[in-house]
Amino acid sequence: MPVAAQEAPATPPANQPQVKVNMLNVCSPSAAEQKEIAAALERIPKAPLFGADFEVSRGRSTLTDMPNLLQPGTSTHFSDEKSVASYVRIRREFSVQALFSSVQYSFSNDGQNMVETLVLHVRDPKDLIQVSIEDSASSVTSSEAMLGSNSPASRVRLERFGKSSIALARCLGNAGGPVPDQSAYEPLFRTASDALANYRALLSVKKIVPEELANISAESKPASKPATGTKTKGTMARPTPATPVK
């Protein structure tokens, strides 16, 4: 009985480029990374001068994958099924600002999680490109309750030009393990939370977001069919014969 020969695994060509994967240490960034995060947060303007241009948009989006802004370990819940998220975006331009050119706030609710993200874009990116501050909560409460409570920031991320990103996030214990000690990063979380709360007020988030979400809900409802009248059986009236003219 012939024996089938097994093929040896193909050797990748020597000139094939290697794929480099950078893993972000979001639970315990290094001292140098902490210093860079602190410097970026301190440069966020507390009383900016906005230009005349602005944008407020709303919509619905079907989610098939976990959003990049959410990572395991935060207080969020995920499902394998597709979900539909309602979102609101607010964007303002800075008229006079040395570092940042614009700020964008977004709020989304997919029925399980509510996520808000504040992103500040650098005007002339040389090293830093943008700073983002994120927060999430379960949708068991309302958007008004979440925004009214000024939920603290749970994640800070720096996008850098030509370098890997830097991030700091609230982390929970994995597989029932102990929660990592992040007390050393509380000043960074506090500064990020203050910036997020400040821009909630500057962008009128607590008023605009609930109103726009209500509009999405109203627009997504199917149009009601007009009521059908009840037909009544009866005899058709015969036309009255014309009176002859004398």
Secondary structure, 3 states (H helix, E strand, C coil): CCCCCCCCCCCCCCCCCCCCCCCCCCCCCCHHHHHHHHHHHHCCCCCCCEEEEEEEEEEEEEECCCCCCCCCCCCCCCCCCCEEEEEEEEEEEECCCCCEEEEEEEEEECCCEEEEEEEEEECCCCCEEEEEEEEEEECCCCHHHHHHCCCCCCEEEEEECCCCCEEEECCCCHHHCCCCCCHHHHHHHHHHHHHHHHHHHHCCHHHHHHHHHHHHHHHHCCCCCCCCCCCCCCCCCCCCCCCCCC
